[in-house]
């Protein structure tokens, strides 16, 4: 038996989510600079099937100089393989009781009520995604999306990522640096006298041609050092990131300009004394088109058999994928 005879009211949660799903995608994915840049660069990709597979070149053929009757080497090598990720699900649920619906049967009132629930669900989804981006995938018993903590580890040659053991495949490793030990010719601390030189050194080492870490994400402590190290005339804001609504510095490096952002805000989960250098061309958000910030249940939503209520969920399915780790790095600044 329906909660109320008014079908429009019975389907209000589902129809509201469906009508706003595109807006919700915009709100959630534009609220974080990493997601906003990936979306701007068309790095949101659909997937299908039971898992997310990305073909990879895991080795390279050897060249040989020769003359005359020299024997030519042709050693067999496994060049192509696939990284495999298990898609993750995240949902934000909310409900209306029959009493709440009856008390808000006027059209204007029901829209106000649903808007309140919608806005709360959107904020919750933004927070959940923000936490996952900086996590290592172990949250919620391993059900969480693998973020930078797993994709860009402190110890670069350990762990399995995308089904590939980094200890066995050197080409599948990101780079990791420590400002206090890895740059003795520059200094043993990340401060206003060493910060710019350390960043330029890393980017020069971890770049080739036009490929580099073009997006740098800092915790507030590291960002303060970088900003203080720049003179006022050097504090140029990034136009590309600025048009997405975020304030970013632009740093000139041997490989070209890079944008520097601070992972600030209330409740930020960015690790202290950490800088991520991200090659945005290698980072993707893979999602299932049937679960891209949409309602989980069709029609009336879920109705408990022994309660006067309607339940609905805002749901997303997918994984963040670093498909080429070569130019991406992590710097521990203290």
N, C-alpha and C positions, 0 to 999 in steps of 0.2 A: 504494500500500500504506500502511495506517495506521501511525503511529508506534508505537502500542500497540493491542492487541486490546480493551482496556477502553475502550468508547466514552465513558463518563463522563469518563475522564481525557483523551481526545482533545478533548473539548469544554470542558475546564475553564476555559480563558481566556475563551471567549465567554460561557459560562453565568455565570461570575463577574461579568463586566461587565454582563450583562443584569440579574442579580439586584441589582447595586449601582448601576445607572444613576441611579435617583432619588436615592440617597444621594450619589452623586458630584455631581449637579447642586446639591444642597444645600450640599455642602462647598465646591465651586468658587465658586458664586455668592453664598455667604454669607461668604466669606473676605475680600471686598473691600467697603468701606462703600458705594461707588457702586452696585455690582451688587446688594448686599443691599437698598438703598433702592428701586432700580428694581423689584426682585422684590416687595418689600412693597407697592409702589404699583401692582402689576399692569402694569408697563411692559415685560414680556417678551412679545413678540408673534410669532406664527408668520407665515411668509410662504410663498408657493409661486411656481413659475415660475422663469425664468432669472435674474431680477434682483429687487431690492427697490425698489418704487416707492411714494412717499409723495406724495399730492396736496397741492398748496400753493396758497395765495392769495398771489400775488407782487406785486399792486398793489391799489389801492383806487379806487373811484369818487369823483368830485369832486361836492361839493354846491355849490349856487349860490343866492344870495339874488337875488330878482327882484321886479319890479313892472310892472304894465300890459303894454305890448307889448315888453318886453325879450326879446331872443332867448335861448332856452334852449340851453345847450351840451349836446351828447351825443357827446363825442369817444370813438371806439372805443378800448378798452383790452383787453389780454390780462390777465385776472385769474387764471386757473387754469392751473397747469402741474404738472409732477411732478418731484421730485428722484429720481434713480436711483442706486442703489449696487450694486456688484457684490459678491455674497456671498463671504466668505472662509472657508477651511477651515483647521482646526488639528487636529493629531493627535499623540498620544503613543503610541509603539509599544513593545512588549516581547514577549519570547518565552521559551519553555521548550524545552530540548533533550530529546531522548528519554532521554538519560542522567539528566537532572534528574528527569524524570517517573518513571522506573523506581526511582530512589533514594528517591522520596517517594510510593510507591504506597499506603501506609497512608492511610486517609481523613484522619486528624488531621494527618498530615504535609503532605499536598497542600494542605489548607486553609491551614496556616501559610505555606507557600511562596507560594501565590497571594496571600494577604493582604499579604505583603511587597511583591510586585510591584504590587498594587492601590494600596497607600498611596503608593508611589513615583510611580506614574502620576498619582494625584490631586494630589500636591504639585507635580509638574512642570506639570500643567495650570493650577493656580492661579498659578504663577509666570509662565507664558506669557501668561495673560489679564491679569495685573497689568501686565506690560510693555506689552502692546498698548493698554491703557486710557490710558496716558500718552504713547503714541507718535503719530506722524503718518501711519501707514499705509505708510511707505516701507520698513519692515523686511522682510527676506527677499525683496528684489527687488520690493517692492510687493504682496506676497501677504498682508501682515499687516492685521488689522483696523484701521480708522482711529479713533484715540483722540482725546484732547483736543488733542494737538499739531496735528492736522489740522482738527478741528471748531471749536477755539477758538484761532485763530492769533494771533501777536503783532501782525502787520500785518493788520488786519481786512478791508481792501478788496482783498486779493490772493488768488489761488489759485482753483481750481475744487473745489467740494465738492458731492457728490451730483449731479454733472453740470451744475451751475450756476456761472457765473463771477461771483464776488463783485464784481468791478470793474464789471460791467454791471448788477447787481441789488442796490441798496443794502439792500433789505429782507431780503436773505439774509446779512447780515453780523452777526457778534457784535460786541461792543465790546471795545476794548483800552485800558488805561490804564497810565501810568507814574507811580509815586509821587514820583519826583524832579522831574518837569516839569509834570504836569497839574493840580496843586493848589497854585499859588503863594500863594493866600490862606491855605492851611493850613500849608504847609511844603514843604521840598525833600528830605525824608528820611522813610522809613517807620520811625518809632520810637514809643516809649511815649506821646509827647505828640500824635502825629498819626494813629496807626493807626486808632483808633476813628472819628475824624472823616472820614478818607478812605473807610473802608468804608461808613459811613452815607451819605456823599455819593454814592458810586457806586450803592448800592442804591436811594436815593431817585430818582436820575436814570434808572435802568434798571428801573423797576417801573411797574405800572399796575393799580390795583384790588388784587386778591389775587394777581396774578402777579408773581413776582420770582425772583431767584436764591435759593432756599430752602436750598441746600446749598453751603457754602464749603469748598474743599479747599486746604490750605496745605502748603508745604514746612516743614521743622522750624524754619528760621530765622525765617520769617514768623510761624509759630505761637507761637514763644517771645515775639516782640514783642507779639502780641495778648494772650496770657495775662498777660504782665507789665503790660500797660496796664490790665487789669481789676483792680479791688480785690477782695478776697476775697468780699465780699457779692455782687459782680456775676458771679462765676464759677459760673454756673448750668449744670448739665449738661442736655442735651437728652433729654427722656424718650422721644421718638419714636425717636431714633437709639440711645439706650441699650438699649431692649428688643431691638434687633437684635444687641447684643453689642459695641458700639463706644462709646468714651468721647468725647463731643463737648460743646463749649461751646455755649451758646445766647446769641445776641446780639440785643438789642432794637434795631430799626431803624425808620425812618419807615414802612416798608412791612410791618412785622410781624416776628416772631422768625425768625431763621435759625440753622441748625446749622453749627458750625465744627469741622472735622476736620483732624487732622494726618496727612499721608501719610508715616508713619514706617515703620520696620521694616528688617530686614536686607535689603540689596540693593534698596532702594527706587529707583525710576527717576523719581520726581517731580522736575521741574526745580527747581534752586535759585532762591530769591528769586521765587517764583511763587505766585499765588493764583488759583484758578478759582472763579468764581461761577456755579453751575449751576442752571438752572430744571429741576428734576427732572420736571416735567410735560411738558417738551418733549423729553426724552431717552428713547430706547427701545433695547432690545436685540431685534433681529429675528433669528429663528432658524428653521431648517428642522426640522420635527418629526421627520424621519427621521434627523437627525444632531444630536441634543441630548444630548451626553455619553453616547453609546452605542457598542457595538462596531462597527467598520467592516465586518468580515467575519462572515457568518452561519455556522452550523454549526461545523465543526472549526476555523475560522480559516484563515489562509493557511499552506500547507505547501510550502516550497521543494522543487523536484523532485530536488535533489541533496544535501539536508541532512536530518539527523534532528532536526527541530525543528518547533514550532508557533508561529506569529506572530499577534499580534492588536494592534489599535490602539483607543485611546479617541479618539473623533472628535467635533468640533463644527463647525457651519457656520452662518454668519450675519454680522451687522454691527451695530455700534453706530451709532445714527442720531440726530442732533440735528435735529429736524424744524421747530423754530421757534427761531431764534437771537436773537430780539428781547431777551430778558431775561437772556441768558447773557453773561458777560464774563470777561476775564483782566486781572489786575493784576500788573505787574512791580514788585517792591518795592525793587530796587537797580539 
